[in-house]
Amino acid sequence: MGSKEQAGAGGADPVRIISRRMIKPPQSPSDSGQAVNIHLTPWDLRLITIDYIQKGILLPKPPAGGVGERLVDILASSFERALGKFYPFAGRLAVEPHDGGTVAALLQCTGEGAEFIHAMAPGVAVADIVGSVHIPSVVWAFFPLNYVLGADAATESLPVLSAQVTELADGVFIGMSMNHSVGDGAAFWEFFNAWSEINRGGVDLREVSSVAPVHQRFFIDTSPVPVRLPFGKLQDVVRRFERRTVEECFFTFSAASIQKLKARANSETAATVTISSLQALLAHVWRAVSRARRLPPEQETSYSLLIGCRGRVKGITQGYMGNAVVLAKASSTVGEILDKGLGWTALQLNRVVASFDEAAMVEWLDRWTREQDFLYAGNLSSRGASVLTGSSPRFDVFGNNFGWGEPVAVRSGPGNKLDGKLTVFEGPEQGGRFASRRKRSRGLSPMRSSWTP
């Protein structure tokens, strides 16, 4: 296929697309008797209005002889085998018209394939990506389906999963984009983990160590199936917002730093409450960002974070492949989180997580089918006063060794980039955490000095 140039930072270091192909699973769902259609739940449908999930890993360069088309063909083969276990990711979103001017969105397991792209960026080195706290914009060109919303996949018959293998001067970047209405971060990394394990060891699908995927969606007893949306066509639900330029930075916290934060937070709270490492870290970030923004003490600020429902809602197992997360928010004033200390701030986050209630979640799922609301990137903007965290340090990122070395770094694409958004990953060091911070360039310099624990 023809090549395509994607400009990197300042127009330099272009990323050239060498080839594109659709990879189909080795067996179609109809051949195996598996469900052909997967109806989307309120959790899924609420996210059909935002960008694809985009995450990827930076790997060292394979040994001599293991690059170029040979490398790509090997990765494509293991990608195909992984799709055999995660067959819905080779399907397509579709829209069904219903009575009363309504529509239903569903994932059809057609086996049409997931996209697989080979690209080259010979002018980009590993050091260009990891050598600075600032992430170069060329990284965004390592990802496919940039700025595509979930609903676009249904109206334009786009793949719900796409992977891009970009060969660098001295490394390889594997980026993947997944439609957020098809699955959440847990589902995304389960597929990534299975793909790398298959490529690393040539194992049979039955031997892959990841949990058995559960593709059947969870609906409460009172929910209609399918859930009808009150629109004449699916595109009516879409809202497109101006995408403001953000400057993306990446900070590393060592295991020792995190333990220090955790100990400090717990020393400042009652003995009956245990602050987790993640809660201590996020509280530290919340305070640092508020201080760097020079917000007035009376300014209201909030911290929004995702709470996983796997293991918290009956019927949602660890292998559940749909969306199973809820957005929760802690609110305070800038003066309170700065004056009352790390422990008090972490306690606010702790209480939000502890307040999760299964019955209330089930009630929300029931109510959503009648009173539908969708997540829009424009509504998530911090407006200069709040912080939002995505992803999870529990996802196995650095275990994705494809056979020639462990990942050097993890990065994300341009999807869902917002001022005030923080993405947390596990670190390569046991007990450490990575935090990727997105912020508009104004006010960035004072923030950098605020991150020291």
C-alpha positions in Angstrom: 0.0 0.0 0.0 1.1 3.6 -0.4 3.1 5.3 2.2 1.9 8.3 4.3 3.9 10.9 6.0 3.0 12.0 9.5 4.9 15.0 10.7 6.6 14.8 14.1 7.7 17.7 16.3 8.2 20.8 14.3 7.8 18.9 11.1 11.0 17.0 11.7 11.5 13.2 12.1 8.5 12.2 10.0 6.8 8.8 10.6 6.3 7.0 7.3 3.6 4.4 7.0 5.0 1.3 5.1 2.0 -0.9 5.1 -1.5 -1.5 6.4 -3.4 -4.8 6.7 -6.5 -6.2 8.3 -5.7 -9.1 10.6 -8.5 -11.6 11.0 -8.8 -14.1 13.9 -8.0 -17.7 12.9 -11.6 -18.8 13.5 -14.8 -16.8 13.1 -17.4 -16.7 15.9 -20.0 -18.4 13.8 -17.6 -21.4 13.2 -17.2 -21.8 17.0 -20.8 -21.2 17.9 -20.0 -18.1 19.9 -22.3 -15.1 20.1 -22.3 -13.1 16.9 -23.6 -9.9 18.4 -22.6 -8.2 21.7 -25.1 -5.6 22.9 -23.4 -2.7 24.7 -24.2 -1.8 28.3 -24.7 1.6 29.9 -21.0 1.5 30.9 -20.1 1.0 27.3 -22.5 3.4 25.7 -21.6 6.3 27.9 -18.1 6.2 26.5 -19.0 6.0 22.8 -18.6 9.8 22.6 -14.9 9.9 23.5 -11.6 9.1 21.8 -10.1 5.6 21.5 -7.8 4.4 24.3 -4.3 4.9 23.1 -1.3 3.3 24.9 2.0 1.9 23.7 5.4 0.7 24.8 8.9 1.5 23.7 11.1 -1.5 23.2 14.8 -1.9 22.5 15.9 -2.8 19.0 15.7 -6.5 18.2 18.9 -8.4 17.5 20.3 -8.3 14.0 18.2 -10.1 11.5 15.0 -9.5 13.5 14.0 -6.2 12.1 12.1 -5.0 9.1 9.5 -7.1 7.4 10.5 -10.2 9.3 9.8 -8.5 12.6 6.5 -7.2 11.4 5.4 -10.5 10.0 6.2 -12.3 13.3 4.3 -9.6 15.3 1.4 -9.8 12.9 1.2 -13.6 13.3 1.1 -13.4 17.1 -1.4 -10.5 16.8 -3.7 -12.8 14.7 -3.4 -15.6 17.3 -4.3 -13.2 20.1 -7.4 -12.2 18.2 -8.4 -15.8 18.3 -8.9 -15.4 22.1 -10.2 -11.8 21.9 -12.4 -12.3 18.8 -14.8 -9.4 19.3 -11.9 -7.0 18.8 -11.9 -8.1 15.2 -15.5 -7.1 14.8 -17.3 -3.8 13.9 -19.6 -1.5 15.7 -23.1 -1.4 14.1 -26.3 0.6 14.5 -29.8 -0.9 14.5 -32.8 1.3 13.9 -35.7 0.8 16.3 -39.3 2.2 16.7 -39.9 5.7 18.0 -36.9 7.2 16.3 -34.4 5.3 18.5 -31.3 3.3 17.6 -29.2 0.7 19.4 -25.4 0.3 19.1 -23.9 -3.2 19.2 -20.6 -4.9 18.5 -20.9 -7.4 15.7 -18.4 -10.2 15.8 -18.0 -10.3 12.1 -14.3 -11.2 12.1 -13.6 -8.5 9.5 -10.3 -7.9 11.3 -8.2 -5.5 13.4 -5.9 -3.1 11.7 -2.2 -3.7 11.7 0.2 -1.0 10.6 4.0 -1.0 9.9 5.7 2.3 10.1 9.2 3.7 10.2 10.8 6.7 11.9 14.6 6.3 11.3 15.2 9.8 12.5 13.8 9.2 16.0 15.9 7.5 18.7 14.9 6.1 22.0 16.7 8.9 23.8 14.5 11.4 22.0 11.5 9.9 23.7 12.8 9.2 27.2 15.6 11.8 27.5 13.4 14.7 28.7 10.5 15.2 31.0 8.7 16.8 28.1 7.3 14.2 25.7 7.9 15.1 22.0 4.9 15.4 19.8 6.2 12.9 17.3 5.1 10.2 19.8 1.5 10.9 18.8 2.3 9.7 15.3 3.1 6.3 16.7 -0.6 5.7 17.2 -3.4 4.9 14.7 -6.9 6.4 14.7 -6.0 9.6 16.3 -8.9 11.8 17.3 -11.5 9.2 16.3 -14.5 9.0 18.6 -16.1 5.7 19.5 -19.3 6.5 17.5 -17.2 7.3 14.4 -16.3 3.6 14.2 -20.0 2.7 13.7 -20.8 5.4 11.1 -17.6 4.9 9.1 -17.1 1.2 9.6 -13.7 1.6 11.2 -11.9 -1.2 13.1 -12.4 -1.2 16.9 -8.8 -2.2 17.4 -5.7 -1.0 15.6 -2.0 -1.6 16.3 1.0 0.2 14.9 4.6 -1.1 14.9 7.0 1.8 14.4 10.7 1.0 13.8 12.9 3.7 15.3 16.7 4.3 14.8 17.5 2.1 17.8 14.2 0.7 19.0 10.7 -0.3 18.3 7.5 1.4 19.5 4.3 -0.7 19.6 1.2 1.5 19.9 -2.4 0.3 20.1 -5.7 2.1 19.9 -9.0 0.5 21.1 -12.5 1.9 20.9 -13.5 2.8 24.4 -17.1 1.6 24.0 -15.7 -1.9 23.3 -13.6 -2.2 26.5 -11.8 -0.3 29.2 -8.1 -0.2 30.3 -8.3 -3.6 31.9 -9.5 -5.2 28.6 -6.9 -3.2 26.6 -4.0 -4.5 28.7 -5.3 -8.0 28.8 -5.1 -8.2 25.1 -1.7 -6.5 25.0 -0.4 -9.0 27.6 -1.7 -12.0 25.7 -0.2 -10.7 22.4 3.3 -10.2 23.9 3.2 -13.5 25.7 2.3 -15.4 22.5 5.0 -13.6 20.5 7.6 -14.1 23.3 7.1 -17.8 23.8 5.1 -19.1 20.8 2.6 -20.5 23.3 -0.7 -22.0 22.4 -3.8 -19.9 23.1 -4.8 -22.4 25.8 -1.5 -21.8 27.6 -1.6 -18.0 27.7 -1.4 -17.0 31.4 -3.9 -14.1 31.3 -7.3 -14.6 32.7 -9.9 -16.2 30.4 -11.8 -13.3 28.7 -15.5 -13.0 29.3 -17.0 -11.3 26.3 -20.7 -11.7 27.4 -21.9 -8.3 28.6 -23.3 -7.7 32.1 -26.9 -6.4 32.3 -29.0 -6.1 35.4 -32.3 -7.9 35.4 -34.4 -4.8 34.8 -32.3 -3.5 31.9 -33.7 -3.6 28.3 -31.5 -5.4 25.8 -30.6 -3.8 23.6 -30.5 -0.4 25.3 -32.1 2.1 22.9 -30.7 5.5 22.4 -33.1 8.4 21.8 -31.6 9.5 18.5 -32.6 9.1 14.9 -29.0 8.3 14.0 -26.0 7.6 16.2 -24.0 10.6 15.0 -26.6 12.8 16.8 -25.0 11.9 20.1 -21.6 13.2 19.0 -20.2 16.5 20.1 -16.9 17.7 18.9 -14.9 20.2 20.9 -11.9 22.4 20.1 -8.8 20.6 21.0 -6.5 22.9 22.9 -2.8 22.5 22.7 -1.4 20.7 25.7 2.2 20.1 26.8 2.7 16.6 28.0 5.3 15.7 30.7 6.3 12.4 32.2 7.5 12.1 35.8 8.9 9.0 37.5 8.4 8.2 41.2 10.8 5.6 42.7 9.6 3.0 45.1 11.4 4.7 47.9 9.6 8.0 47.1 6.2 6.4 47.1 6.9 4.6 50.4 7.9 7.9 51.9 4.7 9.6 50.7 2.6 6.7 52.0 4.3 6.7 55.4 3.8 10.5 55.7 0.2 10.3 54.7 -0.6 7.6 57.2 1.2 9.4 60.0 -1.1 12.3 59.5 -4.4 10.3 59.6 -6.2 8.2 62.2 -4.9 4.8 62.8 -8.3 3.3 61.8 -7.7 4.3 58.2 -5.0 3.0 55.9 -4.0 5.3 53.0 -2.7 3.3 50.0 0.4 4.1 48.0 -1.7 5.3 45.1 -3.9 7.5 47.3 -0.8 9.1 48.8 0.7 9.7 45.4 -2.4 11.2 43.9 -2.9 13.4 47.0 0.7 14.7 46.5 0.0 15.5 42.9 -3.3 17.2 43.7 -1.6 19.5 46.2 1.4 20.1 43.9 -0.8 21.0 40.9 -2.9 23.4 43.0 0.2 25.1 44.3 1.7 25.4 40.9 -1.4 26.9 39.4 -1.3 29.6 42.1 -5.0 29.2 42.8 -6.6 31.3 45.5 -7.3 29.5 48.8 -11.1 29.9 48.4 -11.1 28.3 44.9 -13.0 25.0 44.7 -11.0 22.2 43.3 -11.7 18.5 42.7 -10.0 15.3 41.9 -11.8 12.7 39.7 -10.6 9.1 39.5 -11.8 5.9 38.1 -13.0 3.1 40.4 -13.1 -0.4 38.9 -16.2 -2.5 39.3 -14.5 -5.9 38.8 -14.7 -7.7 42.1 -17.0 -4.9 43.5 -20.2 -5.7 41.6 -21.5 -9.3 41.6 -21.3 -10.8 38.2 -18.3 -8.7 37.0 -15.3 -11.0 37.1 -11.6 -10.2 36.5 -11.9 -11.4 33.0 -14.8 -9.2 32.0 -13.9 -7.6 28.7 -16.5 -4.7 28.6 -16.3 -1.4 30.4 -16.6 -1.7 34.2 -15.5 1.5 35.7 -17.2 4.5 37.4 -15.9 8.0 37.7 -15.8 9.3 41.3 -14.9 12.8 42.5 -13.4 14.3 45.7 -14.0 18.0 46.2 -12.4 20.6 48.5 -10.9 24.1 48.4 -7.4 24.9 47.5 -6.8 26.3 51.0 -7.9 23.1 52.6 -5.7 20.7 50.7 -2.7 22.9 51.0 -3.1 23.8 54.7 -4.4 20.6 56.1 -1.6 18.5 54.7 -0.9 15.4 52.6 -2.7 13.0 55.0 -6.0 15.0 55.0 -5.9 15.3 51.2 -5.3 11.6 50.8 -8.1 10.8 53.2 -10.6 12.6 50.9 -9.5 10.3 48.1 -9.7 7.3 50.4 -13.3 8.2 51.4 -14.4 8.4 47.8 -13.1 4.9 47.0 -14.5 3.5 50.3 -17.9 5.1 49.5 -18.4 2.9 46.5 -21.8 1.1 46.9 -22.8 -1.8 44.8 -26.5 -1.2 45.2 -26.1 2.4 44.1 -24.1 1.3 41.1 -26.9 -1.1 40.1 -29.4 1.7 40.6 -27.3 3.9 38.3 -27.3 1.2 35.6 -31.0 0.9 35.7 -31.6 4.7 35.7 -29.2 5.2 32.8 -31.4 3.3 30.4 -34.1 5.9 30.9 -32.0 9.0 31.7 -29.0 8.7 29.5 -26.0 10.9 29.8 -22.7 10.6 27.8 -19.2 11.5 28.6 -17.8 14.3 26.6 -14.2 15.5 26.6 -15.2 19.1 26.7 -17.1 18.5 30.0 -14.0 16.9 31.6 -11.8 20.0 31.2 -10.4 21.0 34.5 -11.0 24.7 33.7 -7.7 25.3 35.6 -8.9 24.0 39.0 -9.2 20.2 38.9 -7.3 17.0 38.2 -8.5 13.8 36.5 -6.7 10.5 36.7 -7.0 7.7 34.1 -5.4 4.3 33.7 -4.2 2.2 36.7 -0.8 1.2 38.2 -2.3 -2.3 38.5 -2.1 -2.9 34.7 0.8 -5.1 33.7 2.7 -2.7 31.4 6.3 -3.6 31.8 5.6 -7.4 31.6 5.1 -6.9 27.9 8.3 -8.4 26.7 7.8 -9.5 23.1 10.9 -11.7 23.1 13.9 -9.4 22.8 13.8 -7.3 25.9 11.6 -5.6 28.5 9.9 -2.3 27.7 12.0 0.8 28.1 9.0 3.1 28.6 5.3 3.5 28.2 3.6 6.4 26.5 0.1 7.4 25.3 -1.4 8.8 22.2 -3.2 12.1 21.7 -6.7 10.7 22.5 -8.5 12.3 25.4 -5.7 14.7 26.2 -6.9 17.4 28.6 -5.5 20.1 30.8 -5.2 18.6 34.2 -5.3 14.9 33.2 -2.9 12.6 34.9 -2.3 9.0 33.6 -0.7 6.6 36.1 1.3 3.5 35.1 3.3 0.9 37.0 7.0 1.5 37.0 9.7 -1.0 36.0 11.0 -0.8 39.5 9.0 -3.0 41.9 6.7 -0.8 44.0 7.4 2.3 41.8 4.9 4.3 39.8 5.0 6.3 36.7 2.8 9.4 36.3 2.3 11.1 33.0 1.1 14.7 33.5 -0.8 16.7 30.8 -1.0 20.4 31.2 -1.2 23.5 29.0 2.2 25.1 28.7 1.3 28.1 30.8 2.3 27.6 34.4 4.3 24.5 33.7 7.7 25.6 35.0 6.6 26.3 38.6 4.7 23.0 38.7 7.9 21.0 37.9 9.5 22.3 41.1 6.4 21.2 43.1 6.7 17.4 42.5 9.5 16.6 44.9 8.1 14.4 47.7 
